[in-house]
Amino acid sequence: MLLTTMKVFNLSQARNIIACYVKRWKCEQAIAFLKGRIGFEKFSVRNYERMQNLILLAMLAMGFLCFIQLSSRVLVKGLFSFTSKFRKHISFEYYQLLDGLQLFIHQLLIERQKPPEFF
């Protein structure tokens, strides 16, 4: 069920409104991801130029995850296999991608284990 103050007169308008709310929800999830996982909310920046740089870095991180997501489903499935069990059922895939990427890099660099073959 969706509650809205917008007036709906036909099915086409209802579908259009639902599509707008779905797009907005994806934006809300992206902002929550930037704040929670990228740490965007933890930085205290007072200079406008530094704020722009911080936003650019956060967007680059999101762009990199998007590139991974769009470039290879095999790579995405491989990274998802590293994801913690608590993130397995989250619909916003960037959480799973970042977790998988972090755990993959940790295993590769810190524990010096041979990485699995994704390709």
Steps between C-alpha positions, in 0.01 A plus 500: 500500500621849419360811665544824311344844485507495121166462325465194280231479234603193303726196504766665284542786749517251788778307327686822428482608865617158619793516258598841643488367855712197403764732347495717810542193723810400303643849557424472873678164512803646321522789747465263796777286347728803458440603859522159661753299298714760326510710818379818337330620817810455720710767332491853635588735218461875527652611173279492189783378276578215739131411512499479120806273512334276758183474291712420194681220684172356627352510150813335359461219753136456397600520133763231549243270661259575215774418247560166671127431504458574129823351370476135597229294666762230563712747700193622688401143591857434614502811721156410636644168612727696738209701640412445863185301568334810645513678163383212279136610483541877453339626180743792452795310349770756580508383862576147384751618241694714746500228765616240248768731362629587847511137610663395172773766536546413867549135414731584212720760669477446874467125525708448182279222376469417135184666363235284336468498123200707393558476127 
